[in-house]
Amino acid sequence: MKKIKILALTIAVLFAVVYTLNLEYFVKGIRIVYLNGESTVFIDDLKYFDYKTIKSPKEKSPWKESESKTTNFSSEFEDYNKEMGTAAYVVIQNDTIIGEKYYEDYSVNSSTNSFSMAKTFVSLMMAKAYEQGYIKSLEDKVVDYIPDLKGEFANDVKIIDLAAMTSGLEWDEGTSNPFSPVAKQYFYEDVVKLMLDQPFIDAPGTNYHYSSGNTQILSMVIEKATGIKTNDYFEKEFWSKINPDNDAYWQIDSKESGNVKSFCCFHSNARDFSRLGKLYLDNGSWNGNQIVDSTFIKKSIKPYLDNFDAYGIGVWLSNYKDLKISLMSGHQGQYVIMIPEKKLIITRLGKRDVDLGRPGVSPDVLVYIDEALKLID
């Protein structure tokens, strides 16, 4: 009986600590991640969250498939995919699939988490909102749309600073730290409220600092400017126009708040993710229909800052083998890689249990590029 009382008291104390320190998100994270045997958020976590469905149009436009399309890659590459937990690898050149393979129990229609590739989608929506006149200028001050921002430099941040990761927002992007802002952001049940508590502590427009908080605030600006929810705006202006094969799903923070977790958490498949890569290869056009202004696309794939050449506006950048590379990049190695000179799109989705230490153009990206180049050389 004494042990039961001690256990009950311990549980009561733990619950008191959780609610006193506002750690409900932490408990949710423990339940979803660690009790599923994972060490971090994972690509198949949609069933644990509320979400909005992004409807595909009735009209489909499937990718062409080369008669010589391969599913057989080098043994070294297959060993690498096994080590890295690859789920899907698709190579598209000139709008034609020339290489494609799925691993484990994944298939062509498997829907998995984009993680931070979604940041690119939000930057596209920003450009569209500007093009349509909802946003007067990308140089507009964010505080004009969201007056409740905090921090010494809150009044100085421009909309473009959020997309280019130069806002000066105080933020720790440590995905392995369960107490970091990005971990809280993933599991918090009112992400808008959370963002309004994050201060801008550095002068904007001068230094790059990658932050999921930037993207979430950017989507808040877009919603304020357009009067349209993020998921609805993306469906209307992008998803419905690029003829995806399947519906997509975008996680929200909770049914009560209904805010899209726009910094991440768009669930789709490799072929449909690749369609967004085609927008970049074709300067914002989809089969002759201009979806987003070509000037923005061209500007976005150039370094935004003179002192940091690895990021443009919503996309990562690199030069490799005398080729200009741009890519969407997400946690655990979700990639849509674009190589305009070769008319090449490479999409890799998976788990990547190996910590490579940084997002963006990490060493595994080059491995996926090398294997694709073998198919066209």
C-alpha positions in Angstrom: 0.0 0.0 0.0 2.9 2.4 0.8 4.5 1.7 -2.6 1.2 2.5 -4.3 0.9 5.8 -2.4 4.5 6.7 -3.3 3.8 5.9 -7.0 0.6 7.9 -7.0 2.3 10.8 -5.4 5.2 10.6 -7.9 2.7 10.6 -10.8 0.8 13.5 -9.3 4.0 15.5 -8.9 5.1 14.8 -12.5 1.7 15.9 -13.8 1.9 19.1 -11.7 5.4 19.8 -13.1 4.1 19.2 -16.7 1.2 21.6 -16.4 3.0 24.2 -14.3 5.9 24.4 -16.8 3.6 24.1 -19.8 5.2 20.8 -20.9 2.2 19.1 -22.4 4.0 19.2 -25.8 6.9 17.3 -24.2 4.6 14.5 -23.0 3.0 14.4 -26.5 6.5 14.1 -28.1 7.5 11.3 -25.7 4.3 9.4 -26.6 4.6 9.8 -30.3 8.4 9.5 -30.8 10.0 7.5 -28.0 7.1 5.1 -27.3 7.2 4.2 -31.0 10.9 3.2 -30.7 12.1 6.3 -32.6 14.7 8.8 -31.6 13.3 11.7 -33.5 10.2 12.6 -35.5 9.7 10.3 -38.5 8.3 10.2 -42.0 5.2 8.0 -41.2 3.9 10.1 -38.3 0.8 11.5 -40.0 -1.6 9.2 -38.1 -0.6 10.8 -34.8 -1.6 14.3 -35.8 -4.6 16.2 -37.1 -4.2 17.3 -40.7 -5.8 19.0 -43.6 -6.3 17.2 -47.0 -4.8 19.0 -50.0 -7.0 17.7 -52.8 -5.6 16.7 -56.2 -7.6 17.7 -59.2 -9.6 15.2 -61.3 -7.4 15.9 -64.3 -4.2 13.9 -64.0 -1.0 14.4 -65.8 1.3 11.4 -65.1 5.0 11.6 -65.7 6.2 10.0 -68.8 8.3 6.9 -68.2 11.4 6.0 -70.3 11.3 2.6 -72.0 14.7 2.1 -70.6 13.7 3.2 -67.1 15.9 1.5 -64.6 15.2 0.1 -61.1 18.7 -1.4 -61.0 21.3 0.8 -59.4 25.0 0.1 -58.5 25.6 -2.2 -55.7 27.5 0.5 -53.8 24.5 2.8 -54.1 22.1 0.1 -52.9 24.2 -0.5 -49.9 24.2 3.2 -49.2 20.4 3.3 -49.5 20.1 0.5 -47.0 22.4 2.2 -44.6 20.6 5.5 -44.9 17.1 4.1 -44.7 16.0 5.3 -48.2 12.2 4.9 -48.9 12.1 6.3 -52.5 14.5 7.4 -55.1 13.3 8.9 -58.4 15.3 10.4 -61.3 13.5 12.5 -63.9 15.0 14.1 -66.9 13.2 16.1 -69.5 9.9 15.4 -67.7 10.5 11.6 -68.1 11.2 9.1 -65.3 14.5 7.4 -66.1 15.2 5.8 -62.8 12.9 4.8 -59.9 13.0 2.5 -56.9 11.1 2.1 -53.6 12.5 0.3 -50.6 11.1 -1.7 -47.6 7.3 -1.4 -47.7 7.1 1.9 -49.6 5.6 2.2 -53.0 4.9 4.8 -55.7 1.8 6.0 -53.8 3.3 6.0 -50.3 2.8 9.3 -48.6 5.6 10.5 -46.3 6.6 13.6 -44.4 8.3 16.4 -46.3 9.7 17.9 -43.1 11.4 21.2 -44.1 11.0 20.8 -47.8 7.7 22.5 -47.0 9.6 25.7 -46.4 10.1 26.0 -50.1 6.4 25.7 -50.6 5.7 28.6 -48.3 8.3 30.7 -50.1 6.4 30.0 -53.4 3.1 31.1 -51.7 4.8 34.3 -50.6 5.8 35.0 -54.2 2.3 34.3 -55.4 0.6 36.5 -52.8 2.9 39.3 -53.9 2.2 38.6 -57.5 -1.6 38.8 -56.9 -1.3 42.0 -54.9 -2.2 40.7 -51.5 1.3 41.7 -50.4 2.4 45.1 -51.6 6.1 44.5 -51.4 8.4 41.8 -50.1 10.2 44.6 -48.4 7.1 45.3 -46.3 7.6 45.2 -42.6 6.2 42.0 -41.0 4.8 44.0 -38.1 2.4 45.7 -40.5 0.7 42.3 -40.9 1.4 40.9 -37.4 1.6 43.8 -34.9 2.2 41.5 -31.9 5.8 40.6 -32.6 8.3 40.7 -29.8 12.0 41.7 -29.5 14.3 44.6 -30.0 14.2 44.3 -33.8 10.6 43.3 -34.3 9.7 46.5 -36.1 12.6 46.1 -38.6 12.0 42.7 -40.0 10.9 42.5 -43.6 8.8 39.7 -45.2 11.7 38.7 -47.4 13.9 38.2 -44.3 11.6 35.4 -43.2 12.0 33.5 -46.5 15.7 34.1 -46.7 16.4 33.2 -43.1 17.8 36.6 -42.2 15.2 37.8 -39.8 17.3 37.8 -36.6 14.8 35.6 -34.8 16.0 33.9 -31.6 15.8 30.2 -32.4 17.5 26.9 -31.8 16.9 24.4 -34.6 18.2 21.5 -32.7 15.9 18.6 -33.7 17.6 16.2 -31.3 16.9 18.5 -28.3 13.4 17.8 -26.9 13.3 21.2 -25.2 14.4 23.2 -28.3 11.9 25.7 -29.9 11.6 23.5 -33.0 10.7 20.5 -30.9 8.1 22.5 -29.1 6.8 23.8 -32.4 6.3 20.3 -33.7 4.1 19.2 -30.8 2.6 22.4 -29.5 -1.2 22.8 -29.9 -1.3 26.5 -30.8 1.7 27.2 -33.0 0.6 30.8 -33.7 0.6 31.6 -30.0 4.0 30.0 -29.7 5.5 32.1 -32.6 4.3 35.3 -31.1 6.4 34.6 -28.0 9.6 34.3 -30.0 11.7 37.5 -30.0 13.7 39.1 -32.8 17.0 39.7 -31.2 19.4 40.6 -34.0 19.4 43.2 -36.8 17.6 41.6 -39.8 18.9 41.3 -43.3 22.6 40.9 -42.5 23.2 37.3 -41.3 21.8 33.9 -42.2 20.3 31.8 -39.4 18.2 28.8 -40.3 14.9 28.8 -38.4 11.6 26.9 -38.7 10.1 29.8 -36.8 10.8 32.1 -39.8 8.6 30.0 -42.1 5.8 29.6 -39.6 5.7 33.4 -39.2 5.9 33.8 -42.9 2.8 31.7 -43.4 1.0 33.8 -40.8 1.8 36.8 -42.9 0.5 35.2 -46.0 -2.8 34.2 -44.2 -3.2 37.7 -42.9 -2.6 39.2 -46.3 -4.8 36.9 -48.3 -7.4 36.0 -45.8 -7.0 32.4 -46.9 -5.7 29.5 -44.8 -2.3 28.2 -45.8 -3.5 24.7 -46.9 -6.4 26.2 -49.0 -4.1 28.8 -50.7 -1.5 26.1 -51.6 -4.2 23.8 -52.9 -5.8 26.6 -55.0 -2.7 28.2 -56.4 -0.2 25.3 -56.7 -1.4 21.7 -56.0 -4.5 21.9 -58.2 -2.5 23.3 -61.1 0.4 20.8 -61.2 -1.9 17.7 -61.7 -0.6 15.5 -58.9 -1.5 11.8 -58.8 -2.7 11.8 -55.2 -4.2 14.0 -52.5 -1.6 15.4 -50.0 -1.9 16.0 -46.3 -0.6 18.9 -44.2 -0.4 18.5 -40.4 -2.1 21.0 -38.2 -1.3 21.9 -34.6 -4.7 20.8 -33.3 -8.3 20.7 -34.4 -9.1 23.5 -32.0 -6.5 25.9 -33.4 -6.4 24.5 -36.9 -3.1 26.1 -37.8 -1.0 24.4 -40.5 2.5 23.4 -39.3 3.8 25.2 -42.4 7.5 24.9 -41.4 7.2 21.1 -42.1 4.8 18.2 -42.3 3.4 18.1 -45.8 2.8 14.5 -46.7 3.0 13.3 -50.3 4.9 10.9 -52.5 8.1 11.1 -54.5 6.5 11.6 -57.9 4.3 14.4 -56.7 7.0 16.1 -54.7 9.0 16.1 -57.9 6.3 18.2 -59.6 7.4 21.1 -57.4 10.9 20.6 -58.6 9.6 20.9 -62.2 8.3 24.4 -61.4 11.8 25.5 -60.6 13.3 23.9 -63.7 10.7 25.6 -65.9 11.0 29.0 -64.2 7.6 28.8 -62.5 5.7 27.4 -65.5 3.7 24.1 -65.6 3.2 22.9 -69.2 2.8 26.4 -70.5 0.8 27.7 -67.6 2.7 30.3 -65.5 2.0 29.2 -61.9 4.4 31.7 -60.3 6.4 34.6 -61.6 9.6 33.5 -63.4 11.5 36.5 -62.0 11.1 35.2 -58.5 12.2 31.7 -59.4 15.4 33.0 -61.0 16.1 35.2 -58.0 15.4 32.5 -55.5 18.0 30.2 -56.8 20.8 32.7 -56.3 22.5 33.5 -53.0 20.4 36.0 -51.1 23.4 37.3 -49.0 26.8 38.1 -50.3 28.3 36.5 -47.2 26.5 33.1 -47.4 26.2 31.3 -50.7 24.4 28.1 -49.6 20.9 29.6 -49.4 18.7 31.6 -51.7 15.0 32.3 -51.0 13.4 29.1 -49.7 15.9 26.8 -51.4 19.4 25.5 -50.7 22.2 26.1 -53.2 25.5 24.4 -54.2 27.9 24.0 -57.1 29.0 20.4 -57.9 30.9 19.1 -60.8 30.5 22.5 -62.5 26.7 22.2 -62.2 24.5 24.6 -60.3 22.4 22.7 -57.8 19.3 23.9 -56.0 17.2 21.8 -53.7 14.4 21.5 -51.2 15.7 19.8 -48.0 14.0 18.2 -45.0 14.9 16.4 -41.8 16.2 12.8 -42.2 17.1 13.4 -45.9 13.9 14.4 -47.7 15.2 16.0 -51.0 14.0 17.4 -54.3 17.2 18.2 -56.1 17.1 20.4 -59.3 19.8 20.6 -61.9 18.6 23.0 -64.6 21.6 22.4 -66.9 20.7 18.7 -67.2 16.9 19.2 -67.0 17.2 16.9 -64.0 15.1 16.3 -60.9 16.2 13.9 -58.3 13.9 13.1 -55.4 14.9 11.0 -52.4 12.7 10.3 -49.4 13.6 8.2 -46.4 14.5 7.8 -42.7 18.3 8.5 -42.6 19.1 7.2 -39.2 22.7 8.6 -39.6 23.2 12.1 -38.3 25.1 14.1 -40.9 25.3 17.2 -38.7 23.6 19.8 -40.9 20.6 20.3 -43.2 20.8 21.4 -46.8 23.6 20.2 -49.1 25.0 17.5 -46.9 27.3 14.7 -48.2 24.4 12.3 -49.0 23.0 14.7 -51.5 26.1 14.3 -53.6 25.7 10.5 -53.6 22.2 10.8 -54.9 23.4 13.2 -57.6 26.3 11.0 -58.6 24.0 8.0 -59.2 21.6 10.0 -61.2 24.4 11.4 -63.4 25.4 7.8 -64.2 22.1 7.3 -65.9 22.5 10.2 -68.3 26.3 10.2 -69.0 
